[in-house]
Amino acid sequence: MKKEITLATIVLLLVMAVNAQNKTTETFLSPGMLSIGTRNTFSIFNDDNATGIGIGGQARVQLSNRIGSEWFFDYITSKNGTSTIRNDYHIGWSLMYYPIKDRETPTFLQPYIIAGHCFDYSKVAEQGNGNNYANRWSMATQAGIGTHFNITNRFDCSLSSQYMMHFGKEIETSIDKGNVLIDKKAYSGPHGHMLVSLSFNYKLFHLFN
């Protein structure tokens, strides 16, 4: 019962904060605005031809009328044929630049250029044999383009496409006489994949003005 009361109190405080903000007149890209959202991410890996799908979440803080920040987490699962399965965890941040000047009222489409950095944990395992695996930590940079589809002044659907370049020890897989070999290389090198993210976001309140 105490948990339900605490949750109800948090929801009520958020609703009150949102209602208080709604009483003011705001431009669309209002500096200091905090938003939260959920995301689905589709990934195409260039090095092993595996296609993955993932889920995650994000928070955004609008820094100015032209620049926003995005803080995200992704969990992505992909399969390489019938031999291996790959799990990737991304945690990172990006900056979004809006080339079109801010308007007093929102437009349906709000394009942006996005670039940032993240840390990544990857694990590649044989399908059906979890004891045969290799894992690694790496970091990455990503850049691309996207757009908001502004449903209301506070709610948007966002679509972005980015190329993510990882820097870390490579994990290679091969099949020898029916055996799946998973090898973590001793050397590091750049390798990347394309990310397409679809997210739904809601603006909550101002952290600063």
KARASUL-V357792 format. One record per residue. N is the residue number from 1. RES is the residue in one letter. PHI is phi in degrees with one decimal (NA if undefined). BURIAL is 1 if it has 16 or more other C-alpha atoms within 10 Angstrom, else 0. D_LAST is the distance of its C-alpha to the last C-alpha in whole Angstrom. Layout:
BEGIN
n:res:phi:burial:d_last
N:RES:PHI:BURIAL:D_LAST
N:RES:PHI:BURIAL:D_LAST
END
This chain:
BEGIN
n:res:phi:burial:d_last
1:M:NA:0:38
2:K:-62.4:0:35
3:K:-64.4:0:33
4:E:-65.4:0:33
5:I:-66.1:0:32
6:T:-62.5:0:29
7:L:-62.4:0:28
8:A:-62.8:0:28
9:T:-64.7:0:26
10:I:-62.7:0:23
11:V:-61.4:0:23
12:L:-62.9:0:23
13:L:-63.8:0:20
14:L:-64.8:0:18
15:V:-62.4:0:20
16:M:-63.6:0:19
17:A:-66.0:0:15
18:V:-63.8:1:15
19:N:-62.5:0:17
20:A:-64.4:0:15
21:Q:-70.0:0:12
22:N:-65.5:0:15
23:K:-78.9:0:15
24:T:-101.2:0:13
25:T:-89.5:0:13
26:E:-127.3:0:11
27:T:-78.8:0:12
28:F:-64.7:1:14
29:L:-94.0:1:12
30:S:-85.2:1:8
31:P:-56.7:1:6
32:G:91.1:1:5
33:M:-71.4:1:8
34:L:-102.9:1:11
35:S:-133.0:1:15
36:I:-127.7:1:18
37:G:-164.3:1:21
38:T:-113.8:1:25
39:R:-146.0:1:27
40:N:-116.4:1:31
41:T:-125.0:1:32
42:F:-111.7:1:35
43:S:-128.4:1:36
44:I:-120.6:1:39
45:F:-88.3:1:41
46:N:-76.6:0:43
47:D:-80.0:0:45
48:D:-127.0:0:46
49:N:58.8:0:46
50:A:-93.6:1:44
51:T:-108.4:1:42
52:G:-126.4:1:40
53:I:-136.6:1:37
54:G:-146.0:1:34
55:I:-127.9:1:32
56:G:-178.2:1:28
57:G:-146.7:1:25
58:Q:-156.2:1:21
59:A:-128.0:1:18
60:R:-124.3:1:15
61:V:-126.9:1:12
62:Q:-79.9:1:10
63:L:-86.6:1:9
64:S:-157.5:1:10
65:N:-64.4:1:11
66:R:-108.1:1:15
67:I:-128.0:1:14
68:G:-125.1:1:14
69:S:-122.0:1:15
70:E:-133.0:1:18
71:W:-119.0:1:20
72:F:-134.5:1:23
73:F:-138.0:1:26
74:D:-129.2:1:30
75:Y:-122.3:1:33
76:I:-123.7:1:36
77:T:-117.6:1:39
78:S:-141.3:1:42
79:K:-121.7:1:46
80:N:-106.9:1:48
81:G:61.9:0:51
82:T:-111.3:0:53
83:S:-98.1:1:53
84:T:-132.2:1:49
85:I:-127.0:1:46
86:R:-124.9:1:43
87:N:-116.4:1:40
88:D:-124.4:1:37
89:Y:-119.9:1:33
90:H:-112.2:1:30
91:I:-139.3:1:27
92:G:-170.0:1:25
93:W:-146.6:1:22
94:S:-145.1:1:21
95:L:-109.1:1:19
96:M:-115.6:1:19
97:Y:-110.5:1:19
98:Y:-99.9:1:19
99:P:-71.8:0:22
100:I:-91.1:0:21
101:K:-59.3:0:19
102:D:-60.3:1:16
103:R:-118.7:0:17
104:E:-68.3:0:16
105:T:-122.3:0:18
106:P:-70.2:1:19
107:T:-99.9:0:22
108:F:-64.5:0:24
109:L:-104.5:0:24
110:Q:-133.1:1:21
111:P:-72.5:1:23
112:Y:-152.4:1:22
113:I:-105.3:1:24
114:I:-128.9:1:23
115:A:-155.3:1:24
116:G:-174.8:1:24
117:H:-144.2:1:26
118:C:-152.8:1:28
119:F:-105.2:1:30
120:D:-138.6:1:33
121:Y:-118.1:0:36
122:S:-125.2:1:39
123:K:-135.9:1:42
124:V:-114.1:1:45
125:A:-132.7:1:48
126:E:-69.7:1:51
127:Q:-66.2:1:51
128:G:86.1:0:53
129:N:-142.1:0:54
130:G:-69.4:0:51
131:N:-80.1:0:53
132:N:-101.2:0:53
133:Y:-155.6:1:49
134:A:-143.8:1:47
135:N:-136.9:1:44
136:R:-163.8:0:41
137:W:-104.8:0:38
138:S:-153.0:1:36
139:M:-127.3:1:33
140:A:-148.8:1:32
141:T:-119.9:1:30
142:Q:-140.5:1:29
143:A:-156.4:1:28
144:G:177.6:1:28
145:I:-132.0:1:27
146:G:-162.7:1:26
147:T:-152.7:1:24
148:H:-91.1:1:22
149:F:-105.5:1:24
150:N:-82.1:1:22
151:I:-72.5:0:24
152:T:-136.3:0:21
153:N:-67.0:1:17
154:R:-117.3:1:17
155:F:-118.7:1:20
156:D:-139.8:1:21
157:C:-109.9:1:24
158:S:-120.8:1:24
159:L:-128.1:1:27
160:S:-138.2:1:27
161:S:-132.0:1:30
162:Q:-135.8:1:30
163:Y:-100.5:1:33
164:M:-109.0:1:33
165:M:-106.5:1:35
166:H:-95.0:1:36
167:F:-128.4:1:37
168:G:-178.8:1:40
169:K:-66.9:1:43
170:E:-80.9:1:45
171:I:-114.9:1:46
172:E:-115.3:0:49
173:T:-121.5:1:51
174:S:-155.0:0:55
175:I:-121.0:0:58
176:D:-125.4:0:61
177:K:54.4:0:64
178:G:86.2:0:62
179:N:-96.0:0:60
180:V:-87.5:1:56
181:L:-106.5:1:55
182:I:-121.1:1:52
183:D:-125.3:1:51
184:K:-93.1:1:49
185:K:-73.1:0:49
186:A:-78.6:0:49
187:Y:-99.7:0:47
188:S:-110.0:0:44
189:G:-163.8:0:43
190:P:-77.7:0:40
191:H:-157.5:1:40
192:G:-147.0:1:38
193:H:-158.0:1:37
194:M:-92.9:1:35
195:L:-115.4:1:33
196:V:-120.1:1:32
197:S:-117.4:1:29
198:L:-119.3:1:28
199:S:-132.1:1:25
200:F:-125.3:1:24
201:N:-133.3:1:20
202:Y:-129.5:1:18
203:K:-79.6:1:14
204:L:-96.0:1:14
205:F:-163.3:1:10
206:H:-84.0:1:7
207:L:-83.5:0:7
208:F:-157.4:0:4
209:N:-112.6:0:0
END
